Amino acid sequence: MESDPTQITHDFPPFFRVHTTGHIHRYQQHDFLPPSHDPQTDVVSRDVVLSPENPLSVRIYLPKTTKTDPKLPLIFYTHGGGFSIESAFSSTYHRYINILASRSRSVVVSVEYRLAPEHPIPACYDDSYAALKWVDSHSRPGQGPDPWLNDHADLRRVFLAGDSAGANIAHNTLVRAKKEGGFGIHFSGLILVHPFFGTGKPDRVWDYVCPETSGPDDFRLHPMAHPELLSGLGCARVLVCVAEKDFLKNRGLNYYQSLKKSDWNGVVEIFETAGEPHVFHLFDPTRDNAVSLMTRIVEFVTSGVHVVSHV
């Protein structure tokens, strides 16, 4: 006799629940927007599949530029969503990245990684790393597969960035890049917006989506418990952004403080937004506090374009 399809074996609101049939129901369903020319920002975008062997996709954003313009910084962006919801192709992130590309005058590569629980961790980390290696394939002039990156991206000025779980993935991608080495691109900075580094307590969602976890101090979840990894960050500057009413604020502050105390030889900066909750800026990028956060990120990108680190 088949199991009752309405019976739930695991329930993790606001992310997903699992039925006895194995069906995954997500509480939040994202929409899909195709790449386009955005008339408000004058940014154009298109989707790229990395290779026939790897169906992983990225969306590339290019601000308005001319043939005589110098090459632009590249922001490698990883979306949030508890490792299990959202998409680089949703209206939420498409709108936000258009603004980011326009304001920062940067090429942006936004990664469409596989979601848990259908694809347990480390799938998201592997996808982010594979996409970064693909970006690195353009580090030899004219030899990369994508003409936008070849023609417009200055790969001596690469920033890794993400929000929430995406900030976690961005951090871990940079750690892995430093550990494995062999990159021709240069990493100018790491931008972590409301980063998810656990809560200090056992996390049911993390334990489910990461079957091989070592618990709350897993190096991917809680890098502050592994100072040797912080010391080995392969960039010269880090910006940590937190929000006053975010339940993850203390962990973001802890990351900032731990990085300052580590043997890492870079500069870490903190930016706190008063009175706001987790990832507030994604829901209305035009509100004053969201504009202020974007301005701070843009300042970080544009003020440090000559500070680079080679991995």
C-alpha positions in Angstrom: 0.0 0.0 0.0 1.4 3.4 -1.0 2.1 5.9 1.8 -0.3 8.8 2.3 1.0 11.7 0.0 -0.1 14.2 2.6 2.0 12.8 5.4 5.1 14.9 6.1 8.3 13.4 7.3 10.3 16.7 7.6 9.1 20.2 7.9 11.3 23.3 7.7 9.3 26.4 7.2 9.8 28.9 5.5 11.9 26.7 3.2 10.5 23.3 2.4 8.8 20.2 3.7 9.3 16.5 2.7 6.5 14.0 2.1 6.6 10.3 2.6 6.5 9.9 -1.2 9.8 11.9 -1.3 8.0 14.9 -2.8 9.6 18.2 -1.9 7.2 21.1 -1.4 8.8 24.6 -1.2 6.9 27.2 0.9 8.2 29.9 -1.4 8.1 29.4 -5.2 10.3 31.8 -7.2 9.3 33.1 -10.6 11.5 33.2 -13.6 12.6 36.3 -15.6 14.5 35.8 -18.9 17.7 37.8 -19.5 17.0 41.1 -21.1 17.9 44.7 -21.6 16.7 46.6 -18.5 15.5 50.0 -19.6 15.8 51.5 -16.1 19.5 50.7 -15.6 20.5 50.2 -19.2 22.1 46.9 -18.2 21.9 43.9 -20.6 22.0 40.3 -19.5 22.2 36.8 -20.9 22.4 33.2 -19.7 25.3 30.9 -20.4 25.6 27.2 -19.9 29.2 26.5 -18.8 29.8 23.5 -21.1 28.2 20.5 -22.7 29.7 18.4 -19.9 28.4 20.7 -17.2 24.9 22.0 -17.5 25.4 24.6 -14.7 24.2 28.0 -15.8 25.2 31.6 -15.0 23.5 34.9 -15.8 25.9 37.6 -17.0 25.1 41.3 -16.6 26.8 44.0 -18.5 26.3 47.8 -17.9 26.3 50.2 -20.8 29.8 50.5 -22.1 31.6 51.7 -25.3 34.6 50.2 -27.1 36.8 52.9 -25.7 35.9 52.3 -22.0 38.4 50.6 -19.8 37.5 47.1 -18.6 35.2 46.7 -15.7 35.5 45.0 -12.3 33.8 41.6 -12.1 31.4 40.7 -9.3 30.8 36.9 -8.8 27.4 36.8 -7.1 25.8 33.9 -5.2 22.1 34.2 -4.3 20.7 33.4 -0.9 17.7 31.2 0.2 18.8 28.8 2.9 20.5 26.6 0.3 17.1 25.4 -0.8 15.0 28.2 -2.4 15.3 31.1 -4.8 17.2 31.4 -8.1 19.6 33.6 -9.9 16.8 33.9 -12.5 14.1 35.1 -10.2 12.6 38.6 -10.5 14.0 39.4 -7.0 17.6 38.7 -7.9 17.3 39.8 -11.6 16.1 43.3 -10.4 18.8 43.5 -7.7 21.7 42.5 -9.9 20.7 44.9 -12.6 21.0 47.7 -10.0 24.3 46.3 -8.7 25.8 46.1 -12.1 24.7 49.6 -13.0 25.7 51.3 -9.8 29.1 49.6 -9.4 29.9 49.7 -13.1 30.8 46.0 -13.0 30.3 42.9 -15.0 28.3 40.6 -12.7 28.2 36.8 -13.0 25.3 35.4 -11.0 25.4 31.6 -10.3 22.4 29.3 -10.7 23.5 26.6 -8.3 21.6 23.4 -7.6 19.3 23.5 -4.6 19.0 21.3 -1.6 17.5 18.9 -0.5 17.2 17.3 -4.0 20.9 18.1 -4.3 22.4 17.9 -0.8 25.5 20.0 0.2 28.2 20.1 -1.1 26.4 20.5 -4.5 25.9 24.3 -4.1 29.6 24.7 -3.1 30.8 22.5 -6.0 28.6 24.5 -8.5 29.9 27.9 -7.2 33.5 26.7 -7.5 32.9 25.3 -11.0 31.5 28.6 -12.1 34.4 30.4 -10.6 36.8 28.1 -12.5 34.9 28.9 -15.6 35.4 32.6 -15.0 39.1 31.9 -14.5 39.2 30.3 -17.9 39.1 33.8 -19.3 42.2 34.9 -17.4 44.3 34.4 -20.5 43.5 37.2 -22.9 41.1 36.2 -25.6 41.0 32.5 -24.7 37.9 32.3 -22.6 34.6 31.0 -24.1 32.5 34.1 -23.3 33.0 37.3 -25.4 31.5 39.6 -22.7 34.1 38.5 -20.2 36.9 38.6 -22.7 36.0 42.1 -23.9 34.8 43.8 -20.8 35.9 42.1 -17.6 39.1 43.1 -15.8 39.9 39.8 -14.1 42.6 41.5 -12.0 39.6 43.0 -10.1 37.3 40.2 -9.1 34.9 40.4 -6.1 33.1 37.5 -4.6 29.7 38.5 -3.1 26.5 37.0 -1.8 23.7 37.4 0.7 22.6 35.0 3.5 23.4 31.4 2.5 24.9 32.9 -0.7 27.4 34.8 1.5 28.3 31.5 3.1 28.8 30.0 -0.3 30.9 33.0 -1.4 33.2 32.7 1.7 33.6 29.0 1.2 34.3 29.3 -2.5 37.1 31.8 -1.8 38.5 29.5 0.9 38.6 26.6 -1.6 40.1 28.8 -4.3 42.9 29.7 -1.9 43.4 26.1 -0.8 43.5 24.5 -4.3 45.2 27.4 -6.0 46.1 27.7 -9.7 43.8 30.7 -10.5 44.9 33.3 -13.0 42.3 35.8 -11.8 43.0 38.2 -8.9 40.6 38.5 -6.0 40.1 42.1 -4.8 37.5 41.5 -2.1 34.8 39.5 -0.5 31.3 41.1 0.2 29.1 39.3 2.7 25.6 40.6 3.1 23.7 39.3 6.1 25.8 36.1 6.0 24.4 32.8 7.2 27.0 31.1 9.5 24.6 29.2 11.7 23.2 30.4 15.0 25.5 28.7 17.4 22.9 26.0 18.1 22.1 22.8 16.3 20.4 23.6 13.0 17.7 21.2 11.7 17.8 22.5 8.2 21.6 22.4 7.9 21.7 18.9 9.3 19.1 17.7 6.8 20.6 19.4 3.7 24.2 18.5 4.6 24.0 14.7 5.5 27.8 14.6 6.1 27.9 17.6 8.4 30.1 17.6 11.5 27.4 19.6 13.4 27.2 23.3 14.4 31.0 23.7 14.1 31.2 22.3 10.6 33.9 24.4 8.9 31.5 25.4 6.1 28.8 26.5 8.5 30.9 28.1 11.3 34.2 29.3 9.9 34.9 31.3 13.0 35.6 28.0 14.8 38.4 27.4 12.3 40.8 30.4 12.4 43.2 28.6 10.1 40.7 29.0 7.3 40.1 32.6 8.1 43.8 33.2 8.0 44.0 31.8 4.6 41.4 34.0 2.8 42.7 34.7 -0.6 41.8 38.4 -0.8 43.0 41.7 0.6 39.6 43.2 1.7 36.3 42.0 3.2 33.1 43.9 3.7 30.6 42.4 6.2 27.1 43.9 6.1 24.6 43.2 9.0 21.1 44.5 9.9 20.0 45.5 13.4 17.0 43.2 13.5 18.4 40.3 11.6 18.5 37.0 13.7 21.9 36.3 12.1 23.4 39.7 13.1 25.5 38.4 15.9 27.1 35.7 13.7 28.0 38.3 11.1 29.6 40.4 13.8 31.4 37.3 15.2 32.8 36.7 11.7 34.0 40.3 11.5 35.7 40.1 14.9 37.2 36.7 14.3 38.7 37.8 11.0 40.2 40.9 12.7 41.8 38.7 15.3 43.1 36.1 12.9 46.5 36.0 11.2 44.9 37.2 7.9 46.7 40.2 6.6 43.8 42.0 5.0 41.4 44.8 5.9 37.9 43.9 7.1 35.1 46.5 7.3 31.6 46.3 8.9 28.4 48.1 7.8 25.3 47.9 9.9 21.8 49.0 8.9 19.6 50.2 11.7 16.1 49.0 12.2 16.0 46.4 9.4 15.5 42.6 9.2 17.3 39.9 7.2 17.9 40.7 3.5 15.4 43.6 3.6 17.1 45.2 0.6 16.0 42.5 -1.8 12.3 43.2 -1.4 12.4 46.9 -2.1 15.8 48.1 -3.5 14.5 51.6 -3.8 13.9 52.3 -0.1 16.4 54.6 1.7 18.1 51.9 3.7 18.4 49.6 0.7 20.0 52.5 -1.3 22.4 53.2 1.5 23.5 49.5 1.6 23.9 49.5 -2.1 26.0 52.7 -1.9 28.3 51.1 0.7 28.8 48.0 -1.5 29.5 50.2 -4.5 32.0 52.2 -2.5 33.8 49.0 -1.5 34.1 47.9 -5.1 35.1 51.2 -6.6 37.5 52.3 -3.8 39.5 49.1 -3.8 40.0 48.3 -7.4 43.7 48.5 -7.1 44.0 46.2 -4.1 44.3 42.7 -5.4 45.4 39.3 -4.2 46.5 36.4 -6.4 45.5 32.8 -5.7 
